[in-house]
Amino acid sequence: MPVITTFTANSVFKTVLESHFTLLNTVRDKCIFILVTLVFSLLFMDVFIPFNINKWYDLTDLSLLQIISVFSFFGALTLVFTQFGLRKWLHLEALSCIQYLIWVIGEIILLSAVMLAIDWVLNKHPALTIDYYLLTFKYTLLIAIIPYVISLLILFALQKHQLARLLSRMKDTRLVTANFPIEDEKGKVILILHPDHLLFLKSEDNYVDVYYLLGGEVRKELIRTTLKKIEEKCTYPGLVRVHRSYAINVKHVSSSRKTPKGYLLQFDLLPDLQIPVSASYQKQISAFPFTPL
């Protein structure tokens, strides 16, 4: 029995580590993460003065608050570089949980190097040694780990709240939305579809191509209108905008594929079709199971 329990625990742990890390993939998430880290580190060090840092420096030229502000500011700049620059350069926009843990370690190592450089300047150029860096790494890790956890908890809560609202909308409108009317620019109803039959919408200048199912076959209807007008009157929560030119019915999306330029959504009914997901719309579909965003 203990062997089976251990095996099961190891399997669950392995599954969790290999699962997709769905946070910090959008600009909003990254900004919240950096802002929380900046504010927390600034307030935490100013209020609690950890490790007696007030005794580390000569406070005749700069106040303790000014010194703490310098560390916090350059720490935030480092996170801006890693989250917006380094991740994009290394094509690490989608990570598994184990990859994110490795990323955090690397990020703390880089943060420690930046903190070491600032401390070296403020302490008037002491000798650079391995012990000096390791001590800086320890202090950086102890201070940074708390805002890291807090910011991730905030982002996780926001993600679950968004998913709960989406599921609530889908539950509330499932019976109400029996049909999905699509009007032209003059308000005339051109096409009425059951939501299950709608595949996706594609914008073509002042027209929209409506792809839908009829008798099990894919059909296309060209309507003079815009995606924005359709979205404004749409009550079906499964219709999600994923690109400036595309809105898709999430029910018919079978999978997504990561490419150097972003994600491509794929449909079983149209295997040769690949719909791109713009970076600004990734958050809207991150809650659905077909995508690792």
C-alpha positions in Angstrom: 0.0 0.0 0.0 2.7 2.6 0.8 4.4 1.8 -2.5 1.2 2.4 -4.4 0.6 5.6 -2.5 4.1 6.9 -3.2 3.8 6.0 -6.9 0.4 7.8 -7.1 1.9 10.9 -5.4 4.9 10.9 -7.7 2.7 10.6 -10.8 0.5 13.5 -9.6 3.5 15.6 -8.8 5.0 14.9 -12.2 1.8 15.7 -14.0 1.6 19.1 -12.2 5.2 19.9 -13.0 4.6 19.1 -16.7 1.3 21.0 -16.9 1.2 24.4 -18.6 1.9 27.4 -16.5 -1.0 29.7 -17.5 0.1 32.8 -15.7 2.4 35.6 -16.8 1.6 35.1 -20.5 0.0 38.5 -21.1 1.1 42.1 -20.8 -1.4 42.7 -18.0 -0.2 39.7 -16.0 3.4 40.8 -16.4 2.7 44.4 -15.4 0.8 43.3 -12.3 3.6 41.0 -11.4 6.3 43.7 -11.7 4.1 46.3 -9.9 3.4 44.1 -7.0 7.0 43.1 -6.6 8.1 46.7 -6.8 5.6 48.0 -4.3 6.0 45.1 -1.9 9.8 45.2 -1.8 9.8 49.0 -1.3 7.3 48.9 1.6 8.7 45.7 3.1 12.2 47.0 3.3 11.2 50.5 4.5 8.9 49.2 7.2 10.6 46.1 8.5 14.2 47.0 7.6 15.2 43.3 7.2 18.7 42.1 7.9 19.6 45.5 9.6 20.2 47.1 6.2 20.1 50.5 7.8 23.6 49.6 9.2 25.0 48.6 5.8 25.4 52.0 4.4 26.6 55.5 5.2 23.4 57.5 5.4 25.0 60.9 5.4 24.6 61.3 1.6 21.5 59.2 1.0 18.6 58.4 3.3 17.6 54.8 3.8 14.4 55.3 1.8 16.4 56.6 -1.1 18.7 53.6 -1.0 15.8 51.2 -0.8 14.1 53.0 -3.7 17.2 52.6 -5.8 17.2 48.8 -5.1 13.5 48.5 -5.8 13.6 50.6 -9.0 16.5 48.7 -10.6 14.9 45.4 -9.4 11.7 46.3 -11.3 13.7 47.3 -14.4 15.4 43.9 -14.3 12.0 42.2 -14.2 10.8 44.4 -17.1 13.9 43.2 -19.1 13.4 39.5 -18.2 9.6 39.4 -18.7 9.2 41.6 -21.8 12.6 41.3 -23.4 14.4 38.0 -22.4 11.4 35.8 -22.6 10.4 37.1 -26.0 14.0 36.8 -27.3 14.2 33.2 -26.0 10.7 32.3 -27.3 9.6 31.4 -23.8 6.0 32.8 -24.0 4.5 29.4 -23.0 6.1 27.5 -20.1 5.4 24.3 -18.2 5.4 24.6 -14.4 8.8 23.0 -14.1 10.2 25.3 -16.8 8.8 28.3 -14.8 10.5 27.1 -11.6 13.8 27.0 -13.5 13.0 30.4 -15.0 12.4 31.8 -11.5 15.8 30.5 -10.3 17.5 32.2 -13.3 15.6 35.4 -12.7 16.7 35.5 -9.1 20.3 34.9 -10.2 20.1 37.9 -12.5 18.4 40.0 -9.9 21.1 39.1 -7.4 23.8 40.3 -9.9 22.0 43.6 -10.3 21.6 44.0 -6.5 25.3 43.2 -6.1 26.3 45.9 -8.6 24.2 48.5 -6.8 25.6 47.4 -3.4 29.1 47.5 -4.8 28.6 51.1 -5.9 26.9 52.2 -2.6 29.6 50.5 -0.5 32.4 52.3 -2.4 33.7 49.3 -4.4 34.5 46.5 -2.0 36.3 43.4 -3.2 34.1 41.2 -5.4 34.1 37.6 -4.2 32.0 34.5 -4.6 31.0 34.8 -0.9 29.9 38.4 -1.6 27.6 37.2 -4.4 26.2 34.2 -2.5 25.3 36.5 0.4 23.6 38.9 -2.0 21.8 36.0 -3.6 20.5 34.8 -0.2 19.1 38.2 0.7 17.6 38.8 -2.7 15.9 35.4 -2.7 14.4 36.0 0.8 13.1 39.4 -0.1 11.8 38.5 -3.6 10.1 35.2 -2.9 7.3 36.8 -0.9 6.1 39.3 -3.7 6.6 36.5 -6.2 4.1 34.3 -4.4 1.7 37.1 -3.7 1.6 38.3 -7.3 1.1 34.8 -8.6 -1.8 34.3 -6.1 -3.4 37.5 -7.3 -3.0 36.5 -11.0 -4.4 33.0 -10.2 -7.4 34.5 -8.4 -8.1 36.9 -11.3 -7.8 34.0 -13.8 -10.3 31.9 -11.8 -12.6 34.8 -11.4 -12.6 35.4 -15.2 -13.3 31.7 -15.8 -16.1 31.7 -13.2 -17.8 34.7 -14.9 -17.4 33.0 -18.3 -18.9 29.8 -17.1 -21.7 31.7 -15.4 -22.5 33.6 -18.6 -22.5 30.3 -20.6 -24.8 28.7 -18.1 -27.2 31.6 -17.9 -27.5 32.0 -21.7 -27.4 28.4 -22.8 -31.2 28.1 -22.9 -31.9 31.7 -23.8 -29.7 31.7 -26.9 -31.6 29.3 -29.1 -30.6 31.1 -32.3 -27.8 33.4 -33.3 -29.1 36.2 -35.7 -26.5 38.0 -37.8 -27.5 41.3 -39.3 -26.1 43.4 -42.0 -24.9 47.1 -41.6 -28.5 48.3 -41.9 -29.8 46.0 -39.2 -31.5 43.5 -41.5 -31.2 39.9 -40.3 -29.4 38.0 -43.1 -28.6 34.7 -41.3 -30.0 32.9 -38.3 -27.9 30.1 -36.9 -28.0 27.8 -33.9 -24.8 28.5 -31.9 -23.7 24.9 -32.3 -23.6 25.4 -36.1 -21.4 28.5 -36.1 -17.7 27.9 -36.7 -16.0 31.3 -37.0 -16.3 34.8 -38.5 -13.6 36.4 -40.7 -13.5 40.1 -41.4 -12.9 41.3 -45.0 -12.8 45.1 -45.0 -16.5 46.1 -44.7 -17.7 42.5 -45.0 -17.7 39.5 -42.7 -17.4 35.9 -43.9 -19.6 33.7 -41.7 -18.5 30.0 -41.7 -21.2 27.6 -40.5 -22.5 24.1 -40.7 -25.5 23.1 -42.8 -26.3 19.4 -43.2 -22.9 18.5 -41.8 -21.1 20.5 -44.5 -19.2 23.8 -44.0 -20.8 26.7 -45.7 -19.8 30.4 -46.1 -22.0 33.5 -46.2 -20.6 37.0 -47.0 -22.5 39.7 -45.1 -21.9 43.5 -45.3 -21.1 44.3 -41.7 -18.3 44.4 -39.2 -17.1 42.0 -36.5 -17.5 44.8 -33.9 -21.2 45.2 -34.8 -21.8 41.4 -34.6 -20.0 41.3 -31.2 -22.1 44.2 -29.8 -25.4 42.3 -30.5 -24.1 38.8 -29.8 -25.4 37.2 -26.5 -23.7 33.8 -27.2 -20.7 33.6 -24.8 -18.9 31.0 -26.9 -18.1 33.6 -29.6 -14.6 34.9 -28.7 -12.5 37.4 -30.6 -9.0 36.1 -31.1 -7.6 38.4 -33.8 -8.4 41.7 -35.5 -9.9 39.7 -38.3 -11.3 36.6 -36.6 -13.9 35.6 -34.0 -14.3 31.9 -33.3 -16.9 29.6 -31.7 -14.8 28.0 -29.0 -16.9 24.9 -29.1 -15.5 23.8 -32.5 -11.8 24.5 -31.8 -10.0 21.2 -31.4 -6.5 22.3 -30.5 -3.9 25.1 -30.6 -0.3 25.0 -31.9 2.6 27.1 -30.7 4.7 28.8 -33.4 7.5 31.4 -33.2 4.9 34.0 -34.2 2.3 33.0 -31.7 -0.6 30.5 -31.5 -2.7 28.9 -34.3 -6.1 27.5 -33.6 -7.2 24.4 -35.5 -10.6 22.9 -36.3 -11.4 19.2 -36.9 -14.0 20.2 -39.5 -11.4 22.3 -41.4 -8.0 20.5 -40.9 -6.2 22.8 -43.3 -7.4 26.0 -41.6 -5.2 27.7 -39.0 -6.5 30.8 -37.3 -3.9 33.1 -35.6 -4.3 34.4 -32.1 -3.1 37.9 -31.5 -1.1 38.7 -28.4 -3.8 41.1 -27.2 -6.5 38.4 -27.3 -4.6 35.5 -25.8 -6.0 36.2 -22.3 -9.6 35.8 -23.6 -9.0 32.2 -24.6 -6.5 31.1 -21.9 -9.3 29.6 -19.8 -10.4 27.1 -22.4 -9.0 23.6 -22.3 -8.0 23.4 -26.0 -5.1 25.9 -25.6 -1.9 26.0 -23.4 -1.8 29.8 -23.3 
